[in-house]
Amino acid sequence: MALALSGPVGDKNRITKPSKPNEKFKPVANKQADVEIVQLMLNANGVFTKIDGKVSAQLIGAIRTVQMSACGFKKPDGIVEPGGRTWKAGLGKLQAKMAENEKILSERMIIVEDGKEKVVSKKDFEKRQAEALKEAHDKANMM
């Protein structure tokens, strides 16, 4: 998953104004993939939200919580902009969580046992594989 937003996510009814003259805000598109990344970022930062790709009042409140606590916004706008302060403030923990998850997943294998998929550790998989190989060799030697 790419950790980048294609556009702003959050409250379509901004409560703030651009900080610079002639600056225009990008319209809030709330694309599902972007919303899901923001939801993951919020969760990685301890502000738990449902990962469903939908913008809700709860999500906007969660964004504002991060803006006040991590960014020091006096008037949080409920918007996460690509490359903006809110995104930058939350990105580090999201990247760390993604790296942790990748490490955990790299140590897991999916096997099919009795017709059902099962997740096992890499060590357990290698042990089972060695046992199956030994069993196959023993049967071959008996012939």
C-alpha positions as CSV (number, residue, x, y, z in Angstrom):
1,M,0.0,0.0,0.0
2,A,1.4,3.4,-1.0
3,L,1.5,5.8,1.9
4,A,0.4,8.9,0.0
5,L,-2.8,10.8,-0.4
6,S,-4.1,11.8,-3.8
7,G,-6.2,14.5,-2.3
8,P,-7.5,16.0,0.9
9,V,-9.7,13.9,3.3
10,G,-12.2,15.0,5.9
11,D,-14.7,17.7,6.4
12,K,-16.0,19.2,3.2
13,N,-17.3,22.2,5.2
14,R,-14.0,23.7,6.2
15,I,-14.0,26.0,9.2
16,T,-10.7,27.7,8.6
17,K,-9.5,30.0,5.8
18,P,-6.2,29.7,3.9
19,S,-3.3,31.1,5.9
20,K,-1.7,32.9,3.0
21,P,-3.3,35.4,0.7
22,N,-4.2,34.0,-2.8
23,E,-3.9,30.5,-1.4
24,K,-6.7,28.2,-2.4
25,F,-7.6,24.9,-0.7
26,K,-7.9,21.9,-2.8
27,P,-11.4,20.5,-2.8
28,V,-12.0,17.6,-0.4
29,A,-12.5,14.6,-2.6
30,N,-12.7,11.9,0.1
31,K,-11.6,9.1,-2.2
32,Q,-12.1,5.7,-0.5
33,A,-8.5,4.7,-0.8
34,D,-7.3,8.0,0.7
35,V,-9.9,7.8,3.5
36,E,-8.7,4.3,4.4
37,I,-5.1,5.5,4.6
38,V,-6.2,8.4,6.9
39,Q,-8.1,5.9,9.1
40,L,-5.1,3.7,9.3
41,M,-2.9,6.7,10.2
42,L,-5.3,7.8,12.9
43,N,-5.3,4.3,14.4
44,A,-1.5,4.1,14.3
45,N,-1.5,7.3,16.3
46,G,-3.9,6.0,19.0
47,V,-7.1,7.6,17.8
48,F,-9.2,4.6,16.9
49,T,-11.6,4.7,14.0
50,K,-13.3,2.2,11.9
51,I,-11.5,1.3,8.7
52,D,-14.2,1.4,6.1
53,G,-13.2,4.1,3.6
54,K,-16.2,6.3,4.6
55,V,-16.1,9.8,6.1
56,S,-18.3,10.2,9.1
57,A,-18.6,12.7,12.0
58,Q,-16.6,10.3,14.1
59,L,-13.7,10.4,11.5
60,I,-13.8,14.2,11.3
61,G,-13.7,14.3,15.1
62,A,-10.7,11.9,15.2
63,I,-8.9,14.1,12.6
64,R,-9.6,17.2,14.8
65,T,-8.3,15.4,17.9
66,V,-5.0,14.7,16.2
67,Q,-4.8,18.2,14.9
68,M,-5.2,19.6,18.4
69,S,-3.0,17.1,20.2
70,A,-0.2,16.4,17.7
71,C,-0.2,19.6,15.6
72,G,-1.3,22.2,18.1
73,F,-4.1,23.6,15.9
74,K,-6.2,26.2,17.8
75,K,-8.9,25.8,15.2
76,P,-8.7,22.3,13.8
77,D,-10.4,22.0,10.4
78,G,-11.0,18.2,10.2
79,I,-9.0,17.9,7.0
80,V,-5.9,15.8,6.3
81,E,-4.1,17.3,3.3
82,P,-1.3,15.5,1.3
83,G,1.9,16.9,2.7
84,G,0.1,19.0,5.2
85,R,0.8,19.3,9.0
86,T,-1.7,16.7,10.0
87,W,-0.4,14.2,7.5
88,K,3.2,14.8,8.5
89,A,2.4,14.6,12.2
90,G,0.8,11.1,11.8
91,L,2.9,9.6,9.0
92,G,5.8,8.5,11.2
93,K,3.8,6.2,13.4
94,L,1.8,4.9,10.4
95,Q,5.1,4.0,8.7
96,A,6.4,2.3,11.8
97,K,3.1,0.3,12.2
98,M,3.3,-0.8,8.6
99,A,6.9,-1.9,9.0
100,E,5.9,-3.9,12.1
101,N,3.0,-5.5,10.3
102,E,5.2,-6.5,7.3
103,K,7.8,-8.1,9.7
104,I,5.0,-10.1,11.4
105,L,3.6,-11.2,8.1
106,S,7.0,-12.1,6.7
107,E,7.3,-14.6,9.6
108,R,3.9,-16.3,8.8
109,M,2.9,-18.8,6.2
110,I,-0.5,-19.9,4.9
111,I,-1.0,-23.6,4.7
112,V,-4.0,-25.7,3.7
113,E,-4.9,-28.3,6.3
114,D,-8.0,-30.5,6.0
115,G,-9.2,-28.3,3.2
116,K,-9.0,-25.1,5.3
117,E,-6.4,-22.3,5.2
118,K,-4.4,-21.9,8.3
119,V,-1.8,-19.3,9.3
120,V,1.4,-20.8,10.9
121,S,4.8,-19.4,11.8
122,K,7.6,-19.8,9.4
123,K,9.4,-22.0,11.9
124,D,6.3,-24.3,12.3
125,F,6.0,-24.5,8.5
126,E,9.6,-25.5,8.1
127,K,9.3,-28.1,10.9
128,R,6.2,-29.6,9.2
129,Q,7.9,-29.5,5.8
130,A,10.9,-31.4,7.2
131,E,8.6,-34.0,8.9
132,A,6.7,-34.5,5.6
133,L,10.0,-34.9,3.7
134,K,11.3,-37.4,6.2
135,E,8.1,-39.4,6.0
136,A,8.3,-39.4,2.2
137,H,11.9,-40.6,2.3
138,D,11.1,-43.3,4.8
139,K,8.3,-44.6,2.6
140,A,10.5,-44.5,-0.5
141,N,13.2,-46.5,1.3
142,M,10.7,-49.1,2.3
143,M,9.9,-49.9,-1.4
